[in-house]
C-alpha cells in the first residue's frame, strides 16, 4: 500500500526576510553600481514610491561591499567572502551575514559558511535565521553531535505561538542523517524542556516519537505518541504519528487515533486532519464499514468539510449504495461550486467521474455521459475517456470503446503507455482476458524496460488460462529484475494454489517474504502454501496475522478454509461473512464457498 505520510510539517529552513527600507536602499545602490537592475524597478509605474530611508552604510563600507561583490563575480569568492563578512560584522547587518554565508556555500566551502553563520548568531543573539543556517550547515557537514546547542537555541528563541511548528519540523530536518540513533539522542536532549510545557508537550513528544520511528523502533514511537496525547488529548500531532504507526501494522495505535478524534470533536469542529486521514486509511485497509461510520460522523459535525463528502461518496459507491453516493457527490459539488483552488478543481474531476460511474451503474448512460462532459482539465481527459469507453462496452460496443482510447492524442511522454494500460484494464473489467493479454504484450514490446508491464501481462495470462505463459513471463521478470518481490510471490502462490511443486512454491514465497516482510498479501501466500503442505496450525497463525493486518476478502477465503478444515467452523463462517461484506463478488471467496458447499 502507498500514501503520503500524513501530517509531516516542513523542515525548518531559512525564510526570506522582508527587507527594510534601509536594507533595500543599500542593496539597490549596490546593484546599480554593479550594472544590474533590481526586480523592484520593473513594478508598475503607478505604484506609490516608498519613503526614502538613507542607508547606515558609510562610503568606505559601501566601497568595501562593492569590492567584495566584484571579487565574487570575477571568480575570487574567497576574497569576496572576507570583505562581505567583515562588512557584516561592522554593520551588524543580518542581510550581509546571510550574503557571506551564501558566497561561501556557492564556493563549496562549508567551514567558511559555518564560520559566517556562527558569527551571525553570536553577534545577533536570538536570530532564528542565523540559528537555522548554523543547524543546516552542521547537518550538511555531518557534524550531528554539534547540533544540540543550536537546536536548543532555535527552539528557545522561537515565539511560543510558533514553537510547535518548529518542533514538528525537526524530524524532517534530520531525515538525511545516517546515524539515526545519534540524531535521536541529540534531538531528545534538545526538546526535553518542551516535553513538560503545556503549550508544546504534544508536539515535542511527537518529535521524539518520529525520531524513534526513523529507527524502526515502533514500540518506543507509540509510547511517545501516548505521552503527547496525554499531555494534550485534542492535539493532532500525536494522533498523526499514531496514524503512521497504524499504517505500518501497529494495531495498538488505533485507540489513540479514536481518542483524539473524540477529544477534538468535543473541543473544536475545525480540526479534521486526523479524521480525514484515518478514514482514508480505513478505505485502503478495505474496512469500508468503519470508514463509512467515521465519515458519516465527520460530515455531521462538519457539514461544510467538502473532502469528507467525496470520501464518503467513494465508500458508498464501493458498497453499491448508489443513491447515497449520488447525494454525497452532489453535496461535495455544491460546497466546491465556483472554487478556484487547484486541488479542489482536481477533486471536482474525481467527483464528475464518480457521478458518471453512479449513473452508469443505475443504467443512465446519457446521464453518465453528461457528467463526463463537465470535465475540462486536459490532464483529466484520459480518465474521462476511459469512463466513456466503459459506457460503450456496457452497450456492447467494445470495439468502439477501444478505438476511442486508441484515438487519444499523445501530448506527454507517458501518454502512449497510459493509453495501452487503459485499454488493457477496460478489457480486464469486462473479462476479455485473452484480448487484454495481447494488449499487454504490445505494451511490453513498446516499453521493454518497464517490469510492471511484464508483471501485469503475466497476471492476465493466468486469467486467460495461459498458465505456461504466466510462468514463463514471471521467470523472465525474475531474471531481469531479481528484486521484484511480487514476481516471486505470484509464481509461488500460483504453484501453491494449483497444489503443484509445493517445496518450490514455498521457497519462492519465502524469497518474497524476505524482501517485503510486512506485506499482508505475501503473508497470505505463505500461509496458503503452509496449508497446502498440511501444516495447519502454522497456516492459521500466518493467515490470521495477515487478515488482522489487511481484512481482504481473498485472505478471508484462505483463513476461513484453514479454520474450516481445523474444525473451527463457527470462526470460519464469521471470517467468510466479513469477507463477503468487504467484497461480495470476490472470485476466490465465492469459489471457496461453492467448493466447500457452505452458506456462511
Backbone torsions as a table, in degrees:
resi	resn	phi	psi	omega
1	UNK	NA	132.0	-179.1
2	UNK	-117.6	127.2	179.9
3	UNK	-153.3	148.7	174.2
4	UNK	-72.1	115.9	176.6
5	UNK	-47.3	130.5	-176.1
6	UNK	-77.8	146.3	159.2
7	UNK	86.9	-3.2	-177.3
8	UNK	-69.3	130.7	178.6
9	UNK	-81.5	156.7	179.2
10	UNK	-66.6	153.0	-178.0
11	UNK	-68.1	148.0	174.6
12	UNK	-62.0	132.2	-178.5
13	UNK	-150.6	158.6	177.7
14	UNK	-62.0	127.7	178.9
15	UNK	-100.7	141.2	178.7
16	UNK	-61.8	129.4	-179.9
17	UNK	-82.3	149.0	170.3
18	UNK	-76.6	118.9	-177.7
19	UNK	-68.4	139.7	171.9
20	UNK	-76.4	165.0	178.3
21	UNK	-60.1	-37.1	179.3
22	UNK	-61.7	-46.0	-178.7
23	UNK	-64.8	-40.2	-179.8
24	UNK	-63.2	-34.1	-175.8
25	UNK	-65.9	-46.7	179.9
26	UNK	-73.8	-32.3	179.7
27	UNK	-65.3	-43.8	179.4
28	UNK	-63.9	-42.1	-180.0
29	UNK	-63.0	-39.8	-179.6
30	UNK	-66.2	-41.5	178.6
31	UNK	-63.6	-41.8	178.6
32	UNK	-64.1	-39.7	179.0
33	UNK	-63.5	-31.2	-179.9
34	UNK	-88.0	-0.5	176.3
35	UNK	88.0	19.9	178.4
36	UNK	-112.7	152.1	177.2
37	UNK	-104.5	120.3	-179.9
38	UNK	-64.1	150.8	-179.2
39	UNK	-58.9	-28.2	-178.4
40	UNK	-59.5	-28.9	-178.0
41	UNK	-70.1	-14.5	-178.3
42	UNK	-89.1	0.3	-177.9
43	UNK	-71.1	164.6	-175.6
44	UNK	-59.3	137.9	-175.9
45	UNK	-66.2	-22.5	-177.2
46	UNK	-78.3	-8.2	179.3
47	UNK	-65.3	133.1	-178.4
48	UNK	-66.1	135.8	-179.4
49	UNK	-68.3	144.8	177.3
50	UNK	-78.1	153.0	177.9
51	UNK	-59.3	139.7	179.5
52	UNK	-78.3	125.3	176.0
53	UNK	-119.0	119.5	-177.3
54	UNK	-65.6	140.2	177.1
55	UNK	-69.0	152.6	176.8
56	UNK	-82.7	-3.6	179.4
57	UNK	-69.6	136.4	171.9
58	UNK	-91.8	174.1	-174.3
59	UNK	-61.1	-45.3	180.0
60	UNK	-61.8	-39.5	-178.5
61	UNK	-69.6	-37.6	177.3
62	UNK	-63.4	-42.1	179.4
63	UNK	-64.5	-38.3	178.0
64	UNK	-61.2	-42.8	178.0
65	UNK	-64.0	-40.8	179.1
66	UNK	-60.7	-43.7	177.5
67	UNK	-63.5	-41.3	-179.9
68	UNK	-60.5	-47.3	-179.8
69	UNK	-66.5	-35.3	177.8
70	UNK	-65.7	-38.8	176.9
71	UNK	-62.2	-41.4	179.3
72	UNK	-62.7	-45.1	-177.8
73	UNK	-67.6	-29.6	-176.8
74	UNK	-92.3	10.4	172.3
75	UNK	92.4	17.4	176.2
76	UNK	-122.6	71.0	-175.9
77	UNK	-64.6	-27.4	-180.0
78	UNK	-61.6	-47.5	179.2
79	UNK	-66.9	-41.2	178.5
80	UNK	-61.7	-42.2	178.8
81	UNK	-57.9	-46.7	-177.0
82	UNK	-62.5	-43.1	-179.3
83	UNK	-65.9	-43.0	-178.0
84	UNK	-69.4	-40.3	179.4
85	UNK	-65.6	-39.0	177.8
86	UNK	-64.2	-39.9	177.6
87	UNK	-64.4	-38.2	178.7
88	UNK	-62.7	-40.7	-179.5
89	UNK	-67.0	-38.6	-178.7
90	UNK	-70.4	-42.2	-176.0
91	UNK	-86.8	-12.7	-175.3
92	UNK	51.8	45.9	-173.6
93	UNK	-107.7	118.4	-178.2
94	UNK	-61.7	-31.2	-178.9
95	UNK	-68.8	-35.7	177.9
96	UNK	-71.6	-37.3	174.4
97	UNK	-60.0	-44.4	-179.9
98	UNK	-62.4	-39.1	178.5
99	UNK	-63.7	-39.3	178.2
100	UNK	-62.5	-42.8	177.5
101	UNK	-61.0	-44.4	-177.8
102	UNK	-63.3	-41.5	178.7
103	UNK	-61.0	-44.7	179.7
104	UNK	-63.9	-40.2	179.2
105	UNK	-66.6	-39.5	178.2
106	UNK	-63.4	-31.2	178.1
107	UNK	-85.3	4.2	179.7
108	UNK	58.9	36.0	176.5
109	UNK	-108.7	89.5	-177.3
110	UNK	-63.6	-40.5	-178.9
111	UNK	-64.1	-41.0	178.7
112	UNK	-66.1	-40.3	177.8
113	UNK	-62.0	-41.3	179.4
114	UNK	-64.9	-40.3	179.4
115	UNK	-62.0	-42.4	-179.7
116	UNK	-67.6	-41.9	-180.0
117	UNK	-65.1	-39.2	178.9
118	UNK	-68.7	-37.6	176.9
119	UNK	-63.1	-39.5	177.3
120	UNK	-60.8	-48.1	-178.5
121	UNK	-64.8	-36.2	-179.0
122	UNK	-74.4	-38.9	-177.5
123	UNK	-74.4	-33.1	-179.0
124	UNK	-123.8	71.1	-177.4
125	UNK	-59.5	142.0	-178.6
126	UNK	93.2	-2.2	-180.0
127	UNK	-76.5	113.9	179.7
128	UNK	-66.1	-36.1	179.0
129	UNK	-62.8	-43.4	179.5
130	UNK	-62.4	-44.7	179.1
131	UNK	-60.1	-41.9	-179.0
132	UNK	-64.6	-42.3	178.9
133	UNK	-62.5	-45.3	180.0
134	UNK	-59.9	-45.9	-178.5
135	UNK	-61.0	-48.6	-176.3
136	UNK	-67.1	-37.1	179.3
137	UNK	-68.2	-42.3	176.8
138	UNK	-58.4	-42.7	179.3
139	UNK	-66.8	-39.7	178.3
140	UNK	-63.3	-32.4	177.9
141	UNK	-84.9	1.9	-179.4
142	UNK	60.5	36.0	176.6
143	UNK	-105.2	61.4	-171.8
144	UNK	-62.9	-38.9	-175.7
145	UNK	-64.1	-17.5	-179.2
146	UNK	-91.6	-2.6	-173.3
147	UNK	-82.2	-15.5	-174.9
148	UNK	-55.1	-54.0	-177.5
149	UNK	-60.5	-43.2	-178.2
150	UNK	-69.4	-33.6	177.3
151	UNK	-65.7	-40.6	176.6
152	UNK	-62.1	-43.2	179.2
153	UNK	-62.8	-41.2	-178.8
154	UNK	-62.6	-43.9	178.6
155	UNK	-65.2	-44.6	-177.1
156	UNK	-64.3	-39.5	-174.4
157	UNK	-82.9	-12.8	178.0
158	UNK	-72.4	132.1	177.4
159	UNK	-53.2	143.9	-174.4
160	UNK	-55.7	-36.5	-178.1
161	UNK	-66.6	-22.1	-177.9
162	UNK	-107.5	-1.4	-170.0
163	UNK	-67.8	-34.3	179.3
164	UNK	-63.3	-37.8	177.5
165	UNK	-63.1	-41.9	178.0
166	UNK	-62.6	-44.5	179.2
167	UNK	-61.8	-42.9	-179.1
168	UNK	-65.3	-25.1	-178.1
169	UNK	-82.0	-14.7	-173.7
170	UNK	-60.9	-46.7	-178.1
171	UNK	-57.5	-38.5	178.5
172	UNK	-67.3	-35.4	178.7
173	UNK	-62.9	-36.1	-178.4
174	UNK	-94.2	8.8	-171.2
175	UNK	-63.0	-31.7	-175.9
176	UNK	-88.2	-2.9	178.6
177	UNK	-65.8	130.2	-177.2
178	UNK	-73.5	-41.5	-178.9
179	UNK	-84.3	89.0	-175.6
180	UNK	-65.7	-34.9	-179.3
181	UNK	-66.0	-43.3	178.4
182	UNK	-63.7	-44.2	179.1
183	UNK	-59.0	-44.1	-179.4
184	UNK	-62.9	-39.6	180.0
185	UNK	-65.5	-44.7	-179.9
186	UNK	-63.4	-45.4	-178.3
187	UNK	-66.0	-43.0	-179.3
188	UNK	-57.8	-44.1	-179.6
189	UNK	-65.9	-39.6	-176.8
190	UNK	-68.7	-34.5	-176.3
191	UNK	-91.6	-1.8	-175.9
192	UNK	-52.6	-44.3	178.7
193	UNK	-60.4	-30.2	-177.8
194	UNK	-77.3	-16.5	-177.2
195	UNK	-67.2	-23.0	-176.7
196	UNK	-109.2	0.7	177.8
197	UNK	-88.8	125.1	-175.9
198	UNK	-54.8	-35.2	-176.4
199	UNK	-73.2	-20.5	-172.9
200	UNK	-125.7	-4.4	-172.4
201	UNK	-58.8	-44.2	-176.9
202	UNK	-62.0	-45.8	-179.8
203	UNK	-67.8	-39.0	-178.4
204	UNK	-65.6	-45.2	177.9
205	UNK	-63.9	-35.7	177.6
206	UNK	-64.1	-40.3	177.1
207	UNK	-61.9	-44.5	176.0
208	UNK	-57.9	-44.5	-179.3
209	UNK	-63.0	-39.9	-179.8
210	UNK	-67.9	-34.4	175.8
211	UNK	-66.2	-34.2	174.8
212	UNK	-69.9	-39.3	-179.8
213	UNK	-63.0	-34.9	178.5
214	UNK	-62.5	-21.3	177.0
215	UNK	-98.0	8.4	-176.3
216	UNK	61.7	28.9	176.3
217	UNK	-95.4	75.4	-171.7
218	UNK	-63.2	-39.4	-178.3
219	UNK	-63.9	-43.0	178.9
220	UNK	-66.5	-38.1	178.2
221	UNK	-64.1	-41.3	179.4
222	UNK	-65.3	-38.9	178.2
223	UNK	-64.0	-39.7	177.2
224	UNK	-63.9	-40.5	177.7
225	UNK	-62.0	-39.5	178.2
226	UNK	-64.3	-41.1	178.7
227	UNK	-62.6	-43.7	179.4
228	UNK	-64.9	-39.1	178.8
229	UNK	-66.0	-39.2	178.5
230	UNK	-63.3	-36.2	-179.2
231	UNK	-69.3	-36.2	-179.8
232	UNK	-149.5	89.7	-172.5
233	UNK	-58.0	-29.7	-177.7
234	UNK	-87.6	-5.9	-177.5
235	UNK	-66.3	135.9	179.2
236	UNK	-76.9	-19.7	-170.9
237	UNK	-62.0	-53.9	178.9
238	UNK	-62.5	-33.9	-178.9
239	UNK	-69.0	-35.4	176.7
240	UNK	-66.9	-36.4	172.6
241	UNK	-63.4	-43.5	178.0
242	UNK	-60.7	-35.3	176.9
243	UNK	-61.6	-42.7	177.5
244	UNK	-62.1	-41.2	178.9
245	UNK	-66.1	-42.0	178.6
246	UNK	-61.7	-39.4	178.3
247	UNK	-64.8	-29.7	178.1
248	UNK	-81.9	1.6	176.9
249	UNK	102.9	6.3	178.7
250	UNK	-84.4	91.0	-176.1
251	UNK	-65.2	-24.3	-180.0
252	UNK	-69.2	-10.0	178.2
253	UNK	-80.2	-20.3	-173.5
254	UNK	-63.1	-41.8	179.2
255	UNK	-57.9	-35.5	179.2
256	UNK	-64.3	-40.8	178.5
257	UNK	-60.1	-46.2	-178.8
258	UNK	-64.9	-37.5	178.8
259	UNK	-66.7	-38.4	178.3
260	UNK	-65.4	-42.2	179.8
261	UNK	-61.2	-40.9	179.2
262	UNK	-66.0	-45.6	-179.4
263	UNK	-66.2	-39.7	-178.8
264	UNK	-68.0	-40.8	-177.8
265	UNK	-68.1	-26.9	178.4
266	UNK	-80.5	-30.8	-176.6
267	UNK	-90.4	-39.4	-176.4
268	UNK	-153.9	138.3	178.7
269	UNK	-88.5	-2.2	-171.7
270	UNK	-88.3	-19.5	-175.3
271	UNK	-90.3	101.5	-176.5
272	UNK	-116.0	0.0	-174.1
273	UNK	-59.1	-46.2	-177.6
274	UNK	-66.4	-47.2	-178.2
275	UNK	-61.1	-41.9	179.8
276	UNK	-65.6	-45.6	-179.5
277	UNK	-67.2	-35.3	176.4
278	UNK	-63.8	-43.2	179.1
279	UNK	-62.9	-42.5	177.9
280	UNK	-59.6	-42.6	-179.2
281	UNK	-66.1	-40.4	176.9
282	UNK	-60.5	-39.4	177.6
283	UNK	-64.0	-44.1	178.6
284	UNK	-61.3	-34.9	179.4
285	UNK	-82.3	2.4	179.7
286	UNK	62.8	28.5	173.4
287	UNK	-94.9	67.2	-171.9
288	UNK	-63.7	-37.0	179.9
289	UNK	-61.7	-45.7	178.4
290	UNK	-65.5	-40.1	179.7
291	UNK	-62.4	-42.6	179.9
292	UNK	-62.6	-41.3	179.2
293	UNK	-63.3	-45.4	-179.7
294	UNK	-63.2	-42.4	-178.1
295	UNK	-72.4	-35.4	175.9
296	UNK	-63.2	-41.0	177.7
297	UNK	-64.9	-42.7	-178.1
298	UNK	-65.5	-43.4	-179.9
299	UNK	-69.8	-23.0	174.6
300	UNK	-73.7	-43.9	179.2
301	UNK	-71.3	-38.5	-174.3
302	UNK	-127.6	73.2	-175.6
303	UNK	-64.7	-14.8	179.2
304	UNK	-95.1	5.8	178.7
305	UNK	-82.3	94.0	-170.5
306	UNK	-60.4	-44.2	-174.3
307	UNK	-63.3	-31.8	178.4
308	UNK	-63.4	-38.0	178.3
309	UNK	-64.3	-39.2	-179.8
310	UNK	-68.6	-40.6	175.8
311	UNK	-62.1	-43.0	178.6
312	UNK	-60.8	-41.4	178.6
313	UNK	-61.1	-39.5	-179.0
314	UNK	-64.0	-39.6	178.2
315	UNK	-68.9	-43.8	179.3
316	UNK	-61.1	-37.7	178.4
317	UNK	-66.5	-42.6	177.1
318	UNK	-60.3	-36.0	-179.6
319	UNK	-84.5	4.7	179.6
320	UNK	63.9	23.2	174.3
321	UNK	-86.9	77.4	-166.6
322	UNK	-68.0	-42.0	-179.1
323	UNK	-63.4	-42.6	179.2
324	UNK	-66.1	-40.7	179.3
325	UNK	-62.1	-41.7	179.1
326	UNK	-61.2	-42.3	178.7
327	UNK	-64.7	-40.9	-179.3
328	UNK	-68.0	-41.0	176.9
329	UNK	-61.6	-43.3	178.9
330	UNK	-60.2	-40.5	178.6
331	UNK	-64.6	-42.1	177.3
332	UNK	-59.8	-45.5	-177.7
333	UNK	-67.3	-34.7	176.2
334	UNK	-64.7	-41.3	-178.1
335	UNK	-70.1	-26.7	-176.3
336	UNK	-106.0	10.2	-179.8
337	UNK	-59.4	129.9	178.3
338	UNK	78.8	5.7	-177.7
339	UNK	-66.3	147.6	173.3
340	UNK	-112.5	0.1	178.8
341	UNK	-66.6	120.8	-177.3
342	UNK	-57.9	-38.0	-179.8
343	UNK	-65.8	-43.7	178.8
344	UNK	-66.4	-31.9	176.5
345	UNK	-65.0	-38.0	176.8
346	UNK	-66.3	-39.6	177.7
347	UNK	-66.2	-31.8	175.5
348	UNK	-61.8	-38.9	176.2
349	UNK	-58.8	-43.8	176.4
350	UNK	-60.0	-39.2	-179.6
351	UNK	-65.0	-41.3	178.5
352	UNK	-62.9	-42.7	178.9
353	UNK	-63.7	-40.0	179.6
354	UNK	-66.1	-43.5	178.8
355	UNK	-62.7	-38.0	177.2
356	UNK	-64.3	-38.8	179.6
357	UNK	-67.1	-39.8	177.1
358	UNK	-61.2	-48.0	-179.7
359	UNK	-61.3	-40.6	178.6
360	UNK	-60.6	-44.8	-179.6
361	UNK	-67.3	-27.3	178.0
362	UNK	-84.5	1.4	178.5
363	UNK	83.8	7.9	-178.6
364	UNK	-94.9	79.5	-175.4
365	UNK	-65.7	-40.9	179.1
366	UNK	-63.6	-42.5	178.0
367	UNK	-62.3	-39.9	177.9
368	UNK	-61.1	-43.0	178.2
369	UNK	-63.0	-37.1	179.5
370	UNK	-63.6	-39.5	177.6
371	UNK	-64.3	-41.9	-179.4
372	UNK	-64.7	-30.8	179.5
373	UNK	-65.8	-17.1	-178.2
374	UNK	-82.0	-8.0	-179.4
375	UNK	-80.1	120.9	-174.6
376	UNK	-111.1	-26.5	-175.2
377	UNK	-67.8	121.0	-178.9
378	UNK	-56.0	-32.1	-178.9
379	UNK	-68.6	-18.6	-178.2
380	UNK	-103.1	3.1	-176.7
381	UNK	-62.7	-38.8	-178.6
382	UNK	-60.6	-41.9	178.3
383	UNK	-61.3	-39.5	178.5
384	UNK	-66.4	-39.2	-179.1
385	UNK	-69.6	-33.0	174.2
386	UNK	-60.9	-42.6	179.1
387	UNK	-66.2	-39.3	177.4
388	UNK	-62.5	-42.3	179.5
389	UNK	-61.9	-37.1	177.2
390	UNK	-63.9	-39.9	178.2
391	UNK	-62.2	-42.0	178.5
392	UNK	-64.4	-43.1	179.7
393	UNK	-62.8	-37.8	179.4
394	UNK	-64.8	-24.7	177.2
395	UNK	-90.7	11.4	-179.5
396	UNK	80.7	17.5	-176.4
397	UNK	-115.1	52.6	-177.1
398	UNK	-59.7	-41.7	-178.7
399	UNK	-59.8	-39.5	178.2
400	UNK	-67.4	-39.2	178.1
401	UNK	-61.9	-44.4	178.2
402	UNK	-64.2	-40.4	179.5
403	UNK	-64.4	-36.5	178.2
404	UNK	-59.6	-44.7	-179.7
405	UNK	-68.0	-41.1	-178.9
406	UNK	-64.6	-28.4	-175.6
407	UNK	-81.4	-7.9	-177.9
408	UNK	-65.1	136.0	179.6
409	UNK	-67.4	152.4	179.8
410	UNK	-105.4	91.6	-174.7
411	UNK	-86.5	-28.9	-176.2
412	UNK	-121.7	162.3	-175.7
413	UNK	-56.8	-35.2	-175.6
414	UNK	-87.4	-0.1	-173.3
415	UNK	-66.8	-35.9	-179.1
416	UNK	-62.8	-43.4	177.7
417	UNK	-64.7	-42.6	-178.5
418	UNK	-61.8	-39.7	179.5
419	UNK	-62.8	-44.2	179.8
420	UNK	-65.4	-40.6	178.1
421	UNK	-64.3	-40.3	179.3
422	UNK	-63.6	-41.4	179.3
423	UNK	-65.7	-43.8	179.4
424	UNK	-63.0	-40.7	179.8
425	UNK	-67.4	-37.2	175.9
426	UNK	-58.2	-45.5	179.6
427	UNK	-65.4	-38.9	178.0
428	UNK	-64.9	-41.2	-179.1
429	UNK	-59.4	-31.6	-179.2
430	UNK	-102.9	19.0	174.0
431	UNK	58.4	28.6	173.4
432	UNK	-91.7	69.2	-168.3
433	UNK	-70.3	-35.6	-179.6
434	UNK	-65.5	-42.0	177.6
435	UNK	-66.7	-38.9	177.3
436	UNK	-61.3	-39.2	178.1
437	UNK	-58.4	-42.7	-179.3
438	UNK	-66.7	-39.8	179.8
439	UNK	-65.7	-42.4	176.5
440	UNK	-61.8	-37.0	177.0
441	UNK	-60.9	-40.1	176.6
442	UNK	-63.4	-42.0	179.4
443	UNK	-63.6	-40.7	179.7
444	UNK	-63.3	-38.7	178.9
445	UNK	-66.7	-38.7	-178.0
446	UNK	-76.7	-30.6	-177.8
447	UNK	-129.2	69.7	-172.6
448	UNK	-66.4	-18.5	-177.7
449	UNK	-88.6	1.5	-176.8
450	UNK	-96.2	104.4	-177.4
451	UNK	-67.6	-27.7	-178.7
452	UNK	-63.1	-34.6	179.8
453	UNK	-67.4	-41.8	177.9
454	UNK	-63.4	-39.6	178.7
455	UNK	-64.3	-45.1	-179.7
456	UNK	-64.7	-36.3	177.1
457	UNK	-64.7	-38.8	177.6
458	UNK	-64.1	-40.8	-178.7
459	UNK	-65.3	-38.8	-179.9
460	UNK	-77.7	-22.7	175.6
461	UNK	-61.4	-39.6	178.0
462	UNK	-64.1	-42.6	178.5
463	UNK	-62.5	-31.9	179.5
464	UNK	-84.9	7.2	179.9
465	UNK	61.8	33.2	174.4
466	UNK	-106.7	68.4	-172.0
467	UNK	-63.0	-40.8	179.0
468	UNK	-61.4	-40.8	177.6
469	UNK	-65.2	-39.0	178.8
470	UNK	-58.9	-49.2	-178.1
471	UNK	-64.3	-41.4	178.9
472	UNK	-60.4	-45.7	-178.2
473	UNK	-65.4	-41.2	-179.8
474	UNK	-67.2	-38.4	177.9
475	UNK	-68.1	-35.5	175.8
476	UNK	-64.7	-39.5	178.5
477	UNK	-65.2	-41.6	178.0
478	UNK	-63.5	-38.5	178.6
479	UNK	-64.4	-42.7	-178.2
480	UNK	-73.4	-38.3	-173.8
481	UNK	-135.8	84.7	-173.7
482	UNK	-62.3	-16.0	-179.5
483	UNK	-98.6	12.8	-179.5
484	UNK	-84.4	88.6	-169.2
485	UNK	-66.0	-26.9	179.8
486	UNK	-62.2	-32.0	-179.6
487	UNK	-67.5	-44.0	177.4
488	UNK	-60.3	-45.2	-178.1
489	UNK	-63.4	-45.7	-176.9
490	UNK	-63.9	-43.2	-179.5
491	UNK	-68.1	-43.3	178.6
492	UNK	-63.6	-42.8	179.9
493	UNK	-65.0	-41.0	-179.7
494	UNK	-60.6	-42.6	177.7
495	UNK	-65.2	-44.5	-178.9
496	UNK	-64.5	-41.1	-177.5
497	UNK	-65.3	-31.0	177.5
498	UNK	-92.7	4.2	176.9
499	UNK	61.8	40.1	-178.4
500	UNK	-117.1	141.3	171.3
501	UNK	42.3	55.5	-171.7
502	UNK	-60.9	-40.7	176.8
503	UNK	-59.5	-41.5	177.1
504	UNK	-65.0	-41.0	178.8
505	UNK	-59.1	-44.5	-179.5
506	UNK	-63.7	-40.9	-180.0
507	UNK	-63.3	-40.4	178.9
508	UNK	-64.0	-44.6	-178.5
509	UNK	-67.9	-38.9	178.1
510	UNK	-63.7	-33.2	175.0
511	UNK	-63.2	-42.7	177.7
512	UNK	-63.7	-40.6	178.7
513	UNK	-61.0	-40.2	-179.6
514	UNK	-62.9	-27.9	-179.7
515	UNK	-87.7	-32.8	-177.5
516	UNK	-137.5	73.5	-172.6
517	UNK	-66.7	-19.9	-176.5
518	UNK	-99.2	4.2	-178.1
519	UNK	-77.8	115.4	-176.4
520	UNK	-65.9	-28.5	-179.8
521	UNK	-72.8	-34.8	175.1
522	UNK	-70.6	-37.4	174.1
523	UNK	-61.4	-38.1	176.5
524	UNK	-60.0	-43.4	178.4
525	UNK	-61.5	-42.0	179.9
526	UNK	-64.1	-43.8	177.5
527	UNK	-62.0	-38.0	-178.6
528	UNK	-68.4	-40.2	178.1
529	UNK	-69.1	-33.5	174.6
530	UNK	-64.1	-38.3	176.4
531	UNK	-62.4	-44.7	179.4
532	UNK	-63.3	-32.0	179.2
533	UNK	-80.3	-5.0	178.5
534	UNK	89.2	8.6	179.8
535	UNK	-89.3	72.8	-168.3
536	UNK	-63.5	-49.1	-179.5
537	UNK	-59.6	-42.0	179.5
538	UNK	-65.8	-39.5	179.2
539	UNK	-61.4	-45.9	-179.1
540	UNK	-63.6	-39.4	179.4
541	UNK	-61.6	-46.9	-177.2
542	UNK	-69.2	-45.0	-177.9
543	UNK	-66.2	-36.4	178.3
544	UNK	-63.6	-42.9	178.7
545	UNK	-64.1	-40.9	179.1
546	UNK	-64.5	-39.9	-178.0
547	UNK	-70.1	-36.2	176.3
548	UNK	-62.8	-38.3	-179.1
549	UNK	-72.9	-36.9	-176.9
550	UNK	-147.7	96.7	-177.7
551	UNK	-74.1	65.7	-178.3
552	UNK	-87.4	149.9	-176.4
553	UNK	-62.7	-37.6	-179.5
554	UNK	-68.7	-41.0	175.6
555	UNK	-63.6	-38.2	176.5
556	UNK	-59.9	-39.3	178.6
557	UNK	-60.4	-46.3	-177.5
558	UNK	-70.4	-45.6	179.4
559	UNK	-63.0	-43.4	179.1
560	UNK	-59.7	-41.6	-179.8
561	UNK	-66.6	-39.9	178.4
562	UNK	-63.4	-42.9	177.5
563	UNK	-64.8	-38.0	179.8
564	UNK	-62.3	-46.9	179.6
565	UNK	-65.8	-31.1	179.1
566	UNK	-78.8	0.4	178.6
567	UNK	86.0	5.5	-179.1
568	UNK	-96.0	67.5	-165.2
569	UNK	-76.3	-32.4	176.9
570	UNK	-65.2	-41.2	177.4
571	UNK	-63.4	-40.6	-179.9
572	UNK	-61.7	-45.9	-179.9
573	UNK	-61.1	-40.5	179.7
574	UNK	-61.1	-45.6	-179.8
575	UNK	-63.4	-42.6	-179.7
576	UNK	-64.6	-38.7	178.7
577	UNK	-62.8	-42.4	177.9
578	UNK	-61.2	-40.9	178.9
579	UNK	-62.7	-39.7	179.1
580	UNK	-67.4	-34.1	176.6
581	UNK	-65.3	-39.0	-179.3
582	UNK	-68.8	-45.3	-177.3
583	UNK	-152.6	93.5	-174.7
584	UNK	-68.9	-14.4	-178.2
585	UNK	-108.2	14.8	-178.6
586	UNK	-64.9	122.1	-173.3
587	UNK	-64.8	-41.7	-178.9
588	UNK	-62.5	-44.9	-179.0
589	UNK	-66.6	-44.7	-178.7
590	UNK	-64.7	-40.8	179.8
591	UNK	-68.9	-33.2	176.8
592	UNK	-63.9	-47.4	180.0
593	UNK	-63.7	-38.4	179.1
594	UNK	-67.4	-42.3	-179.0
595	UNK	-65.3	-39.4	-179.3
596	UNK	-87.2	-4.0	179.1
597	UNK	55.5	53.7	-176.7
598	UNK	-118.7	136.7	170.6
599	UNK	-112.4	101.6	-173.0
600	UNK	-70.3	NA	NA
